[in-house]
Amino acid sequence: MLLATAGGCWAGAGVSMSAAEAIDAVAAQTRTALSEYHGEVEAADDAKEAAAIAAFVARLQKDAGDEQAAASHAAAFQTAMAKLRADRRTEWQRHTAAVDNVRLLNEVTAGLRRVAIESLTLQDEVKRYLTDLVNARKQAVAAQSPAQQGARP
């Protein structure tokens, strides 16, 4: 039973280490994907902002003498910029939440590794105990007289 327990600890440590490695790989890939996605969204938002500014300028130039039209264009521009800022905030909040999830994955892997190391330490203690037990048995047998050793079946 003791050997089965020691074997289970080692198997658990191996599974924990493998799981930690797999989760680390997923976290790294997720981190890369998040970074790429954030860069793409940021570039798209920059392009939208530049287009909104260009459209605003073009409308102002077209209606330069019309104060009412200019006021309408300014209001539309402010609305467009508010939407762009809201989109950027939303994307940043999602990005931050996803990065937090990656941090949680890293914490899980640290915990799995800690459990694995503690299991390996337990396995080492069991090995030491069993080795000492076997050595003590050998010494006890060696200490017996040759006649006592021969009397055994």
Secondary structure, 3 states (H helix, E strand, C coil): CHHHHHHHHHHHHHHHHHHHHHHHHHHHHHHHHHHHHHHHHHHHHHHHHHHHHHHHHHHHHHCCCCHHHHHHHHHHHHHHHHHHHHHHHHHHHHHHHHHHHHHHHHHHHHHHHHHHHHHHHHHHHHHHHHHHHHHHHHHHHHHCCHHHHHCCC
